Amino acid sequence: MAVSDRTRPDAIQVDFSDEEETKKHPTEALGKLASALLYFVVAIAMGIINKAALQQYPYSNMLLLIQMVLTVAFVQVGSLVGVSRVRSISWSQLMVIIPLAAFYNANVAFALAGLQKLNIPMYQTLKRLTPCVICIVNGVSGRGWPSRNVAASVLVIASGTVIAGLGDFDFDIRAYGYALTSCLLQAAYLVLAERGGEKGLSSTELMFYNSILSILPLLAVAHLTGESGPGYSELLRLSNDASFVFLIAGTAAMGSLLNFSLFLCASVNSALTTTVVGVMKAVVTTGLGFFVLGGARVTTVNFSGIVVNTAGGCLYTWAKYVSKAEKNTPT
């Protein structure tokens, strides 16, 4: 029988079923794999599409607001045609969703602001620090500090980030701050999304109520940052451009799908498992970022740091697998 790591206070919570558990629950194991794969594919596409949208429409908070409004619309249409179902929520569930919505929108807002100024490889390099934050949170909260291999991979990731930053032609302290803040917020909302799944909320419900709770705060943020006026005017001006309309619609649709796939992966698996998938997709996105949407200006030092950082991400994924396999091996 498989021993659940959730019963062990020193365990880092990553969900990998052993062979016996997989045989007993093949559908559950397949569902976990499918949710991780969906998040992997959608996240790669979303990063590139968001960068393309921000190049034409440089109003990140307004873009996020459009995504939230269309997400609510998509779920409502899905409910009408019988594709999706959203139940009423209890007070305890609402208390989980409110901080989840706050951390999610803060994370995405900072991420979009950073992506607007950074090239894709450098952005992914900074975002790859998220697993480091998760490990520290687990250690401080009493869930256990990472193994030696995991700690070594985290050190490689951090070292690569520093090296890449030292050789960045387009170094922007504000953009770096946005991306690093996004890492902290992403770690927080991944843990909260896992708790939301434990409260009996489906991925669609998490996405739907998160979007509803996000609309008014995003309107306020867009107004306070001065984006609402020019953002609305620019939206009207570009509304006759078919390629722009298609891009914005695609961004909103992919944003909704990313919300769904992220919440699904985090609630079906765990926060760290979702983060590992994020690290893997970042490797692919980093490679693509050197060639798409204008590519990236890199120096030898910058490129070396990105390679070291990416290698650290791969090492981290391997170390987590080995660590979990050792825990599941009968003694």
C-alpha positions, 0 to 999 in steps of 0.5 A: 500500500502507498503511504501518503506523504500528507501524514508526515510533517517532514514531507515535501508534498509532491504527488507521485503514486507508486506502482501498486497505487497506480494499478488500483487507481489507473484512472486517477493516475491518468487524470493526474498525468493529463492535468499536468500535460494540459498545464504544460502545453497551455503555459508554453503557448500562453507565455508567447501569446501574452508577450505578443499581445503586450507588444501591441497593447501595453496595458497589462492590468487592462489585459488581465481584466479582459481575461477575467471578464471573458473567463466568466462569460466562457464558464456561463456559456458552458453552463448553459450548454451543459459543458460545465457546472458551477455550484454555490459555495459555502462560507468556508470555501469563500474564505479559501477563494478570496485570498486565492483570487488576491494572490492569483491576480497580484501574481499575474499582474506582476508577471505581465508587468515583468514580461512587458519589459523583459525578453522571454528567456530572461523572464523565464530564468527569473520565474524559475526561482519559484520552486526555491520559494516553495522549498523554503516555505515548506521548510519554515512551515514544518513540512520538511527541508529539501533533500541534498540533491534538491538543495543543490539544484536550487543553488544551481537555479539561483546561481544561474539567475545571478550570472544571467542578470550580470550579463543582461544587456537590457537590465531593468531593476523594476522589471526584475523586481516585478518578476521576482515578486511574481515568484513569491506570489505564485508560490503562495497561490499554488499552495492555496489552490491545493487547499481549494481542491481539498475543500471540495471545489472543482477546477472550474469553480475555482476559476469561475469564482476567482474571476468574479472576485477579481473584476472589481479590484482589477478595475480599481487597479487599472484606474489607479495606475492610469491604464483604464482611460488610455487602455480603453481608447486604444482598445477601441482604436484597434478594434477594427484590426482583425489581427489584433482582435484575434490576438486579444480573443486568443489571449483571453481564451488561452488565459481562461484555459490556463486558469483552468489547467493551473487550478486543475493541476494544483488541486489534483496533484500538489503545489510542488508538482505543479511547480515542477511542471512549470519548470519543465515548460519554462525550459521549452519556452526559454529555448523558443524565446531566443527566436520568436517575437524579436528574439533576445539580445544576449551576451556570453555571460547572460547566455551562460547564466540562462543555460546554468539556470535551465540546467538547475531546473532540470536537475530540480525535476530529477532530484524531486523524482529521486527523492519521492521514489526513495520515500516510496521504496519499502524498507 
